[in-house]
Amino acid sequence: MGLEMFDLSGKRALITGSSQGIGYALALGMAGAGAEIIVNGRNTAKLAKAAEALRAEGAVPHELAFDVTDHAAAREAVDGFEAAHGAIDILVNNAGMQHRGELDQFEADAFERLLQTNVASVFHVGQAVATHMIKRGQGKIINIASVQAALARPGIAPYTATKGAVVNLTKGMATDWAKHGLQCNAIAPGYFETELTAALVADPEFTAWLSKRTPAGRWGKVEELVGACVFLSSPAASFVNGHTLYVDGGITACL
């Protein structure tokens, strides 16, 4: 086999939280590899804008607005889409949020929001999509974790806990669903320039620290996550299961 093992033509991919940032970059990149894209978010206006931008790039997007933290809504949306349009072959659980604060003063409701958005959503949407994949005997699930699954940093302990949970939930998915023909893996991005990290990118002190701490010496570009996602979504990863692929410029490789 040659490069066709990375071809996603004829496959349909649902990417949660894909109206901006990493999710949008993955949507665009997977479309470039041949996949039909389903963009997701709660804000229908932002979703429509993202779909329009994807069409302008030659993609074939669908819009599927639902709240990933709502189990019933996720199930209804996925079941409805499959009935109307056909199989969801690939799921990228990308939706997530960050909330910074000192752990001893961290608000309980903020912690709960992190759990629901970063962890429960992976379960809700993952289960809804996997139910159909299991019947077909095939499917790809990619969960977006974080370098914080392996490393802590002051002020984000609850976020670190949620991303560690995503990695272990990925292992659990693989353990339970590999026998049904599913490959369930995670991507753990390092520090990337996105809307959510704009304040840190603009902070000269933090950027200087990060550049020294990261062997690559810089912030990542969201486009640099596409290759990992295409690989894990493709036939090339047919025997890769329960794995977390760190895309972090080497930050987890060194002290």
C-alpha positions, 0 to 999 in steps of 0.5 A: 500500500502507498499513500492511499492508506491515508485516504479518507475518501468516502468517509464521514467525520463528526468533529465536536467543537469545530466552529473555531480553533483546533476543531476547525483546523482538523475539519479543514485538514480532514476534508483535504484528505477526502472526508465529508465533514460534520461540524458541531457546536452550540452556536448555530451562527458560528457553525454556519460561518464555519461551514461556509468557510469550509465550502469555500475551501472545497469541503462538503460540510454538514452542520449538526448543532447540539450540546455535547454535555447533554446525553439525550441531545447528543444521542438524538442528534447522532441518531437523527443524522445517521437516519437522514444522511448515513454512517458517521465513520469517524468521531473526533471528540474535540470540544473542550474548555479551560478555566484557570485559578488557584486550586485552593480557591477554585470554584466548585461550579467551574470544576463541574463545568470542566468535568462536563465539557472535557470528560462527560462529553467524550462519554456522551458523544462517544457512546452515541456514535459507537452504538452505530459503529459497533453494529457496522463492525468498524469506526474510528474515535479520536479524543483530543486530550492535552499535554496536561494529561502527563504534566501539571502546571500551576493554576490549571489542576482541574483541567489537568485532571480532566485531560488525564481522564480523557486519556484513560477513557480512551484506553477504556474505549479501546478495551471495550470496543476494539473487538467490534472493529473500532480503533479508539485513540487520543491526540495530546496537543502541547501548546498551540496558538488558538483563540483560547490561548491568545492571552498566553501567546500575547504574554512575552514572559510566558512565551519566553518560558514556553520557548525555553521549555519546549525543544522545538522552541515555539508555539505549535500551529493548529495545522500541525495537528492535522497529520496525526488526526488523519493518520488515526482516522485512516486505514494506516492506523488499523492496529493502533488502539488505546494510544495517546499521540503527543504532538507537543514539540518535544515538551514531554520528552525532556526536563 
